[in-house]
Amino acid sequence: MPGSLKNALDWVVGGVELPGKPVALFNASPMATYAQASLTEIFTTMAASVISDAAVTLPLGAKHLDAAALVADPTIAATLRAGLTALSAAVTRRLSTATDARGRPE
């Protein structure tokens, strides 16, 4: 895990910002399955809601694609769209059921 990501997670681990929040994990390499599994475990331990349908692996390999090329590739674009759609649905569900500390809708 990059040090910058570890530092960012260290900052929020004891706060109220992350628990219960939907998280999507996008993996840019099919070879990084252990990294994806580790991040899933870390976010789960931190009480985030890892959305399994939004945890996608993009078939990038050694390709160096810019944003336009990513969207132009039908396989990559469909994978990105599926992950983002799953994350969006999870956020919408969370917002529709969110309550404050007193049990009132937020």
C-alpha positions, 0 to 999 in steps of 0.5 A, spaced: 500 500 500 502 506 498 504 510 504 500 516 502 494 512 502 496 509 509 497 516 511 490 518 509 487 512 512 490 513 519 487 520 519 480 517 518 481 511 522 478 514 529 473 519 526 466 519 524 467 520 517 468 513 514 464 508 518 458 506 514 460 510 508 459 506 501 466 504 498 468 502 491 474 499 490 477 499 483 483 495 481 487 497 475 491 490 474 488 483 475 495 481 478 493 485 484 488 481 487 491 481 494 492 488 494 484 488 493 483 483 498 487 487 503 484 494 502 477 490 503 479 487 509 482 494 511 476 498 510 471 493 513 475 493 519 474 501 519 467 500 519 466 502 512 461 499 507 465 496 502 460 495 496 462 488 493 458 490 486 462 496 486 469 492 487 471 492 479 478 490 476 479 493 470 483 489 464 488 495 463 495 491 464 501 495 461 496 499 457 497 507 458 491 510 457 488 517 458 481 518 460 479 519 453 482 512 451 479 509 457 472 511 455 473 509 448 474 502 450 467 498 450 470 493 455 473 498 460 467 503 459 462 498 461 466 495 467 467 503 470 460 504 469 457 498 472 462 499 478 460 507 479 452 505 478 453 500 484 456 505 488 451 510 486 445 505 488 449 504 495 449 511 496 442 513 494 440 507 499 444 510 504 441 517 503 434 514 503 435 511 510 440 515 514 438 518 520 441 522 525 444 520 533 436 521 535 434 517 530 431 522 525 432 523 518 438 527 516 
